[in-house]
Amino acid sequence: MAHKPYTPPAIIAIRHQLGAKATAPLTPAVLRLRREIDGVPVANLTEAHGSPLFVYSERQLAALHDRARTAFDRSWPGTTFAWSYKTCYLRSICAFFHARGSLAEVVSEFEYDKARRLGVPGANIFFNGPWKPMSALRKAVRDGARIHLDNFEEIEDLETVVRENGRPIDVTIRLNLDAGIYPVWSKFGFNLEGGQAMNAVRRLHQGGLLRLVGLHCHIGTFVLDPSAYARTVAKLAAFAQECTQVTGLPIRSLDLGGGFPSKSQLKGVYQPPEIAVPPIEAYAEAIGVAMRTAYPDPDKAPGLILETGRNLVDEAGYLITTVTSSKISPDTRRSYLVDGGVHLLYTATWYNFTIEADRPAGGLPEPACLNGALCMNIDVVSDGLLLPQLERGTRLTLSPVGAYNLTQSMPFIHCRPAAVLIRQDGRVEVMRRAETIDDIEQGESLSADLAPH
């Protein structure tokens, strides 16, 4: 059956080159002021913890979580949330969501170990991802974690571990399918429409060691079409019936993964985020209607699991960075140098951040860009701007940056900065101190003949 091609939001990776004219439309010249975050002055934050600085708001974390929780409690009561560690794996952030009932979703042995160190029982961990080494599989089997199988080789590896353990275990398989979101995320899991997923089900059943009790599908990231999740539910529900016919076992859980967007502004989408991005209630309603259609009797329905990440944390995260200098580029734009950079803001490739200054700026708006502190020409934090003249020392707060940036930041040119959490009572707690050269070099070694004398 032919499908009308889905047109995804345009995610434009602009190659920046001094001497060339800007290729992005200019952002309207509205530079808002932000002198504080949750009542704590920006100046106080940087004076105490340095610049650049990641800041998270517990108040906003609670608001985002409670809004999503309420939406799904209304649309499909009993929905289970599993916090996506890859989105932000800081212990304080993970513990915040666990304290509110979220289980853990991890995609690596590293994240699995973090969850266990936080005291999360193995039975409350969903182990996802395309690569799980034997050491990780052994831990997961030992602890009773739910493993989401991604490929046939992983089936073989897990069967080897189960034989060592001496008893069969329950598992979930990951599917990729056509939900109307293109391109399909076919890197992960077994393809449904091509028959690969059913081949995997038969393979599990024939092996006799892995009992299929769950289906998982993550259709993409920053999905702007709530109805795509409804189509996913319908396909998973139909496939669940086929699985039961083959294995004789009921499917006890349907896991829709994540992909719910935040209010980040996608590059190439020139609408306010509150217009371009559907609210979480729209996703909850679409999923709830699809579940009620597939399972008119909720008591006989499998459990619904969501591996939420970006939607619950992105808007609660900020990066404070300071203007250190400025110059006029050959293309006549003013280039502001800030002490942050793309090594801290991985998502700068795809999103336009909101930029707010801690003080008024004078002069007429002019074409400008923000360049980071890296010794690389690609280090452009934000381009195509119209800004009034910013004085040296101006602190800029960039948001939303709570999802993926901190976990994918790296110590390049300078060490990674601190990350703090502003608690709901106004206290500022250090979640991760600023790294030092000792942190960077602690794993290194130096041969005696190369050591300085």
Order of alpha helices (4+ residues) and beta strands (2+ residues): beta-beta-beta-alpha-beta-alpha-beta-alpha-beta-alpha-beta-alpha-beta-alpha-beta-beta-alpha-beta-alpha-beta-beta-alpha-alpha-beta-alpha-beta-beta-beta-beta-beta-beta-beta-beta-beta-alpha
